Amino acid sequence: MLILASASKARRGLLEQVGIRHRVMVSGVNERNFIVTDPDHLVKTLALAKAKAVAESISLKVVNDSSNCKVSSILGCDSVF
């Protein structure tokens, strides 16, 4: 099972559209704590921080959902406009 480390309804919708089973786990990362001026570097830094935060919150890096599917990947995402 893929873990989406994002509260984005749009990202969740894209995964649902293509039939990828996933579970949403919001990272709780405070984006205001990151001071990066290059937009490309900022989105990569935030996406990684979100994925790491969710990974750290998963006990022993293994979680089962209600259908007993093990976590295979954690997807951290961010965007800047």
N, C-alpha and C positions, 0 to 999 in steps of 0.2 A: 504494500500500500504506500502510495506517495503521500507525504505530508506537505501541505502548502503552508509555509510560514508567512502568511499574509492575510489580512482582513479584507482584501480587495474582492468585491463582488464580481468585478470584471474578470479577474484572473480565475476565480472559482468557476465562473460561467464558461470561460474558454476550455477549461479542463473537462467540464461536464459535456460541452458540445462535442468534443472528440472522444468521449467515452472513457476517460481516464479516471479510475476510482481513486479517490483521495479523501483526506481528512484535513480540516483546517485547524491549525494551532497558531494563534496569534503570538508573536514573539515578545511583545512588551518592550521592544527596543525604543528608546526615546531618541527620535531622529534629531532633535535639537542639540544633543550632546556631541554631534559630529560636525566639525568645522573643516570642510574640504571645499575648496573653491572650484576645482575642475569637475564639471558635471559627470563626465564619464567615470572618473575615479570615485565620485560620491555615490553613484548608483551601485557600483561594484562593492564598495565598502559597506553600504547599508544592507544590500542583499546578503552578503556574507555574514554580517553581524546578526541579521534576523535568523538565518539558517543555523548559525552556531548557538544562538540563544535557545532555539527550539530543541536542538540536539542535546543541549545541556539539561533541558527540562525533562527529557525522556529518560526515565530510570533505566540504567544499564544499557542505554542506546537501543533497547528492544521494547516495543509496545504492541499490544494486541488491541484491535478495535472490537466492536461488538460481534463481528463475524470471524474473529480470531485470525485476521490477516496481519502478518508481520510487516513492519515498516521496511521499505526497500530504499527509499530516498527522501531527502528533505529539500524542498525547493524554496529558496529565499528570493524574493523579487523586490525591485524598487524602480521608480521612474521619476524623472524630473522634467519639468516643462518650462 
